[in-house]
Structures are given as structure tokens and as C-alpha cells.
Amino acid sequence: MPELITPTPRLHSSWLAAREEWGLDAPMDGGGLGYDDDVDTPEGFAAWAERLQRYGDRTVPVDHGRVHATYWWIAEGDTYLGAIDLRHYLNGFLLDAGGHIGYGVRPSARRRGLATWALSGVLHEARVLGMDRVLLTCDPDNEASVRTIEHNGGVLEDVRETLIGPKRRYWINL
């Protein structure tokens, strides 16, 4: 049975296997991975997982260009299946192209409804934080994400050109 868990060093080997499935240069949406994060060594991975946990603490300043966000990993036992994050507020870039919530499911775990399930759980967490509505975006040709967002109540606002290419922008009222 899948669960949403706090990022943890114990899933290091499974996370590395998931990265191999995605490809080393592919973005692992919702994971919070920066280009300079050392995730190959156990020590670097543990430090990264700890940093992800700190991003949710609004009393701790975040790195330049980031916003406070809570990260969860989608896991089944000791298997990393994907990630989802809830950004507590939006900066200009996120309002235009990124949204409040990002998620990604490793290729071998797709088509099981995990993204839809995880998004539903994180929408509950957004309500707990006092959010009234959340913005989600996806590429126009990402039919799986369109279905995930719309299944969770997403209403299309527009499709626009952004700094990272065209994006479908959805709002979900909470």
C-alpha cells in the first residue's frame, strides 16, 4: 500500500534506481532536486533529504529563488515511487509557470493512479495550511497530468507561454 512519507535517507538506493529510470538529465518533478545537490553519496543524499524537510519550516529562511514548501515521497515499503511538493506561497515564476504543487511518478510506477491519490492527500494538507485555492500547471501534451488535475477538481484557467515553455494552468478551489 503506498503512503506519503517525509524524505528519508533510507530510500537512497531506491531513489537512485528511480533516477536511472527517468534518465540522469530528466527533471524529477515534485522532488526539489537542485542541479548542485549531491545525491550520489549517502552523506550528500542524507543532507539533501534533511534540507527538503527544512523547507517546510517557515521560521527557517529558504535558499534564493525558493519558497517554503513541504515535500513528501510516494513510497511503498522501501521502494521510492515518486514525489509531490506543496509550495506554501507563490513567487512570480511559480504564479506563471510552476504552481503550488508539483509531482512526479517514476516510469515503472505509472498508470496506477498514484499521482491522483497523492494529489488528493496533498490538497488536504493545503487546506490544513489555510489555503483557499491552489494552482497546478502541466505541459499541454501531458494527458496523464491533465487527468490527474481535473480528477481532483482542477479548472483550466488558460494555456500560456512561460519561461519554460507552454503550460496549462489549473486552479483547484479548496
Residue frames relative to the residue before (quaternion, step in Angstrom):
aa qw qx qy qz dx dy dz
M 1.0000 0.0000 0.0000 0.0000 0.00 0.00 0.00
P 0.3892 -0.7321 0.4994 0.2512 3.63 -0.70 0.99
E 0.0489 -0.7736 0.6305 0.0411 3.52 -1.29 0.45
L 0.4151 -0.6466 0.5719 0.2872 3.54 -1.32 0.39
I 0.0082 -0.8154 0.5768 -0.0479 3.55 -0.65 1.14
T 0.5786 -0.5405 0.4789 0.3791 3.52 -1.33 0.31
P 0.5741 -0.5788 0.4293 0.3887 3.63 -0.98 0.69
T 0.0071 -0.8192 0.5686 -0.0745 3.54 -0.85 1.02
P 0.5334 -0.6436 0.4457 0.3204 3.60 -1.02 0.75
R 0.5730 0.6276 -0.3907 0.3539 3.63 1.10 -0.49
L 0.6895 0.4586 -0.2908 0.4793 3.62 1.20 -0.34
H 0.2454 0.8230 -0.4897 0.1503 3.58 1.26 0.29
S 0.7184 0.4452 -0.2835 0.4531 3.62 0.65 -1.02
S 0.6565 0.4960 -0.3171 0.4716 3.58 0.98 -0.75
W 0.6189 0.5324 -0.3358 0.4699 3.60 1.06 -0.74
L 0.6457 0.5142 -0.3193 0.4655 3.60 0.96 -0.84
A 0.6372 0.5161 -0.3266 0.4701 3.60 1.01 -0.77
A 0.6367 0.5158 -0.3269 0.4708 3.59 1.03 -0.77
R 0.6349 0.5243 -0.3348 0.4583 3.59 0.97 -0.82
E 0.6201 0.5351 -0.3388 0.4629 3.60 1.04 -0.74
E 0.6337 0.5273 -0.3291 0.4605 3.60 1.00 -0.81
W 0.6808 0.4836 -0.2846 0.4708 3.57 0.92 -0.92
G 0.4391 -0.6241 0.5036 0.4051 3.54 0.98 -0.95
L 0.5798 -0.6532 0.3662 0.3211 3.54 -0.88 0.95
D 0.7441 0.3979 -0.2300 0.4848 3.61 1.04 -0.64
A 0.5354 0.6353 -0.4091 0.3773 3.60 1.22 -0.10
P 0.4563 -0.6560 0.5069 0.3232 3.59 -1.02 0.68
M 0.2498 -0.7292 0.6173 0.1577 3.55 -1.04 0.81
D 0.2575 -0.8325 0.4688 0.1445 3.54 0.35 1.32
G 0.8058 0.2802 -0.2310 0.4678 3.52 -1.10 0.84
G 0.6188 0.6137 -0.3188 0.3726 3.55 1.27 -0.22
G 0.3967 -0.7519 0.4554 0.2643 3.59 1.19 -0.33
L 0.3981 0.7335 -0.4681 0.2904 3.57 1.22 0.33
G 0.2186 -0.7643 0.5964 0.1113 3.56 -0.86 1.03
Y 0.6480 -0.5515 0.3615 0.3811 3.55 -1.20 0.51
D 0.7522 0.3802 -0.2156 0.4931 3.60 1.07 -0.61
D 0.4233 0.6960 -0.4781 0.3283 3.62 1.20 0.25
D 0.3026 -0.7252 0.5931 0.1751 3.56 -0.97 0.94
V 0.0452 0.8192 -0.5676 0.0688 3.56 -0.30 1.24
D 0.5366 0.6524 -0.3926 0.3637 3.57 1.27 -0.08
T 0.7167 0.3818 -0.2499 0.5274 3.59 1.04 -0.68
P 0.5967 -0.5712 0.4112 0.3855 3.61 -1.08 0.57
E 0.6594 0.5103 -0.3145 0.4537 3.60 0.97 -0.79
G 0.6651 0.4950 -0.2977 0.4733 3.57 0.92 -0.87
F 0.6452 0.5220 -0.3155 0.4600 3.56 0.99 -0.85
A 0.6501 0.5115 -0.3133 0.4665 3.58 0.96 -0.87
A 0.6490 0.5079 -0.3187 0.4683 3.59 0.98 -0.82
W 0.6422 0.5179 -0.3200 0.4657 3.59 1.01 -0.79
A 0.6520 0.5079 -0.3179 0.4646 3.60 0.91 -0.90
E 0.6475 0.5076 -0.3169 0.4718 3.59 1.01 -0.77
R 0.6375 0.5226 -0.3214 0.4659 3.59 1.01 -0.82
L 0.6223 0.5324 -0.3430 0.4600 3.60 0.98 -0.76
Q 0.6479 0.5156 -0.3175 0.4621 3.57 0.99 -0.80
R 0.6596 0.5212 -0.3084 0.4452 3.60 1.00 -0.82
Y 0.5729 0.6145 -0.3874 0.3797 3.61 1.05 -0.63
G 0.6586 0.5190 -0.3127 0.4462 3.60 1.12 -0.50
D 0.6095 0.5507 -0.3399 0.4580 3.60 1.27 -0.29
R 0.3008 -0.8028 0.4913 0.1540 3.57 -0.30 1.26
T 0.5993 0.5550 -0.3755 0.4380 3.61 1.21 -0.15
V 0.6715 0.4507 -0.2793 0.5176 3.58 1.30 -0.24
P 0.4416 -0.6883 0.4949 0.2939 3.63 -0.76 0.94
V 0.3247 -0.7342 0.5631 0.1962 3.58 -1.14 0.68
D 0.6548 -0.5120 0.3845 0.4016 3.55 -1.27 0.36
H 0.6575 -0.5154 0.3800 0.3969 3.55 -1.23 0.55
G 0.8026 0.2676 -0.2205 0.4855 3.57 -0.94 0.94
R 0.6546 0.4816 -0.3098 0.4936 3.58 1.26 -0.18
V 0.2319 -0.7119 0.6345 0.1921 3.53 -1.37 0.20
H 0.6158 -0.5104 0.4139 0.4348 3.57 -1.21 0.28
A 0.0794 0.7907 -0.5963 0.1135 3.54 -0.91 0.96
T 0.2901 -0.7142 0.6068 0.1936 3.53 -1.23 0.58
Y 0.1818 -0.7927 0.5792 0.0552 3.54 -0.88 1.07
W 0.0344 -0.7533 0.6563 0.0251 3.51 -1.16 0.77
W 0.2622 -0.7090 0.6237 0.1988 3.48 -1.25 0.50
I 0.3553 -0.6783 0.6017 0.2271 3.51 -1.15 0.73
A 0.0845 0.8168 -0.5577 0.1209 3.56 -0.49 1.19
E 0.1298 -0.7297 0.6645 0.0957 3.46 -1.34 0.47
G 0.7880 -0.0902 0.0065 0.6090 3.56 -0.16 1.28
D 0.7704 -0.2830 0.2477 0.5148 3.56 -0.73 -1.11
T 0.5534 0.6051 -0.3931 0.4161 3.58 1.21 0.43
Y 0.3192 -0.7286 0.5841 0.1616 3.53 -0.81 1.12
L 0.1395 -0.8204 0.5529 0.0413 3.59 -0.69 1.12
G 0.7657 -0.2460 0.1826 0.5655 3.57 1.16 -0.51
A 0.3302 -0.7275 0.5663 0.2026 3.53 -1.32 -0.22
I 0.0516 -0.7573 0.6497 0.0420 3.50 -1.34 0.42
D 0.0676 -0.8023 0.5922 0.0324 3.56 -1.01 0.77
L 0.2348 -0.7366 0.6226 0.1209 3.51 -1.27 0.65
R 0.2121 -0.7700 0.5935 0.0992 3.54 -0.55 1.22
H 0.4537 -0.7477 0.4260 0.2317 3.54 -0.64 1.17
Y 0.7735 -0.0059 0.0093 0.6337 3.59 1.21 -0.46
L 0.4422 -0.7042 0.5004 0.2411 3.54 -1.29 0.32
N 0.2353 -0.6866 0.6596 0.1953 3.52 -1.23 0.61
G 0.7590 -0.3892 0.2468 0.4600 3.61 -1.22 0.01
F 0.6591 0.5112 -0.3102 0.4560 3.57 0.93 -0.88
L 0.6873 0.4818 -0.2925 0.4582 3.59 0.87 -0.94
L 0.6193 0.5339 -0.3456 0.4604 3.59 1.05 -0.69
D 0.7059 0.4551 -0.2609 0.4760 3.57 0.97 -0.79
A 0.8764 0.1207 0.0160 0.4659 3.57 0.66 -1.10
G 0.7778 0.4270 -0.2039 0.4136 3.61 0.99 -0.70
G 0.3024 -0.7893 0.4859 0.2225 3.58 1.01 -0.76
H 0.6693 -0.5020 0.3898 0.3849 3.52 -1.40 -0.05
I 0.8030 0.2179 -0.0709 0.5502 3.56 1.03 -0.78
G 0.0274 -0.7633 0.6454 0.0080 3.51 -1.05 0.89
Y 0.0211 0.8056 -0.5912 0.0328 3.58 -1.06 0.64
G 0.0029 0.7761 -0.6306 -0.0035 3.50 -1.28 0.44
V 0.1628 -0.7661 0.6171 0.0761 3.56 -1.08 0.80
R 0.5091 -0.6601 0.4511 0.3188 3.56 -0.83 0.96
P 0.6543 -0.5758 0.3154 0.3754 3.61 -0.98 0.79
S 0.7014 0.4772 -0.2937 0.4406 3.63 0.87 -0.83
A 0.7066 0.4389 -0.2652 0.4876 3.62 1.23 -0.26
R 0.4658 0.6972 -0.4381 0.3240 3.59 1.25 0.08
R 0.7786 0.3457 -0.2846 0.4397 3.52 -1.40 0.33
R 0.5529 0.5737 -0.4035 0.4499 3.58 1.18 0.68
G 0.5385 -0.6353 0.3990 0.3836 3.59 1.26 -0.04
L 0.3576 0.7722 -0.4701 0.2342 3.59 1.24 0.22
A 0.6544 0.5059 -0.3282 0.4562 3.61 0.93 -0.81
T 0.6443 0.5154 -0.3195 0.4660 3.59 0.94 -0.86
W 0.6572 0.5105 -0.2924 0.4711 3.57 0.96 -0.92
A 0.6845 0.4841 -0.2887 0.4623 3.60 0.84 -0.99
L 0.6404 0.5213 -0.3320 0.4560 3.60 0.93 -0.83
S 0.6258 0.5374 -0.3394 0.4521 3.58 0.95 -0.79
G 0.6693 0.4990 -0.2926 0.4663 3.58 0.94 -0.87
V 0.6855 0.4742 -0.2876 0.4717 3.58 0.95 -0.81
L 0.5719 0.5605 -0.3891 0.4554 3.62 1.12 -0.49
H 0.6029 0.5368 -0.3494 0.4758 3.58 1.08 -0.68
E 0.6626 0.5031 -0.3022 0.4653 3.59 0.92 -0.89
A 0.6135 0.5371 -0.3474 0.4631 3.61 1.06 -0.68
R 0.6269 0.5230 -0.3304 0.4736 3.59 1.04 -0.75
V 0.6358 0.5342 -0.3189 0.4569 3.57 0.98 -0.89
L 0.6720 0.4824 -0.2896 0.4815 3.60 1.06 -0.74
G 0.5439 -0.6491 0.3831 0.3688 3.60 1.27 -0.13
M 0.4078 0.7104 -0.4805 0.3132 3.58 1.19 0.34
D 0.3838 -0.7333 0.5228 0.2043 3.57 -1.07 0.82
R 0.7808 -0.0621 0.0682 0.6179 3.54 1.14 -0.71
V 0.2083 -0.7701 0.5922 0.1137 3.54 -1.24 0.48
L 0.3393 -0.7172 0.5808 0.1821 3.51 -1.24 0.67
L 0.0211 -0.7640 0.6448 0.0101 3.55 -1.03 0.86
T 0.1175 -0.7852 0.6045 0.0651 3.56 -1.09 0.69
C 0.0330 0.7751 -0.6308 -0.0139 3.53 -1.29 0.36
D 0.6183 -0.5191 0.4242 0.4102 3.53 -1.27 0.29
P 0.6001 -0.6087 0.3767 0.3570 3.60 -0.98 0.75
D 0.7450 0.4005 -0.2291 0.4817 3.61 1.04 -0.67
N 0.5137 0.6314 -0.4277 0.3931 3.62 1.24 0.21
E 0.1853 -0.8391 0.5057 0.0762 3.55 0.27 1.32
A 0.6183 0.5454 -0.3546 0.4410 3.60 1.03 -0.70
S 0.6764 0.4713 -0.2961 0.4823 3.59 0.94 -0.83
V 0.5915 0.5528 -0.3677 0.4575 3.59 1.01 -0.71
R 0.6803 0.4828 -0.2910 0.4684 3.61 0.86 -0.96
T 0.6363 0.5378 -0.3269 0.4461 3.59 0.96 -0.87
I 0.6982 0.4708 -0.2689 0.4675 3.56 0.82 -1.02
E 0.6909 0.4728 -0.2896 0.4639 3.58 0.83 -0.93
H 0.6125 0.5476 -0.3519 0.4485 3.61 1.04 -0.67
N 0.7206 0.4090 -0.2271 0.5117 3.58 1.16 -0.64
G 0.6949 -0.5252 0.2608 0.4162 3.58 1.19 0.50
G 0.3765 0.7495 -0.4734 0.2690 3.58 1.22 0.20
V 0.1520 -0.7625 0.6259 0.0606 3.54 -1.02 0.95
L 0.4257 -0.7258 0.4859 0.2362 3.56 -0.67 1.14
E 0.2349 -0.7568 0.5958 0.1307 3.56 -0.83 1.03
D 0.7629 -0.2545 0.1959 0.5611 3.57 0.82 -0.97
V 0.2988 -0.6535 0.6426 0.2660 3.48 -1.45 -0.03
R 0.0662 0.8282 -0.5488 0.0927 3.58 -0.64 1.08
E 0.5023 -0.5997 0.5293 0.3286 3.48 -1.33 0.38
T 0.0635 -0.7977 0.5998 -0.0006 3.59 -0.86 1.01
L 0.7222 -0.4118 0.3209 0.4537 3.57 -1.29 -0.06
I 0.7565 0.3364 -0.1912 0.5272 3.58 1.16 -0.51
G 0.7296 -0.3976 0.2230 0.5097 3.57 1.20 0.50
P 0.7100 -0.4465 0.3135 0.4453 3.58 -1.27 0.00
K 0.0564 -0.7986 0.5991 -0.0051 3.55 -1.06 0.85
R 0.3298 -0.6549 0.6409 0.2271 3.52 -1.23 0.70
R 0.1356 -0.8045 0.5763 0.0476 3.61 -0.80 0.98
Y 0.0630 -0.8074 0.5857 -0.0319 3.54 -0.73 1.18
W 0.1918 -0.7335 0.6373 0.1379 3.54 -1.21 0.63
I 0.1207 -0.7470 0.6489 0.0798 3.53 -1.14 0.76
N 0.2854 -0.7488 0.5763 0.1601 3.56 -0.69 1.11
L 0.2550 -0.7820 0.5548 0.1252 3.53 -0.92 0.95
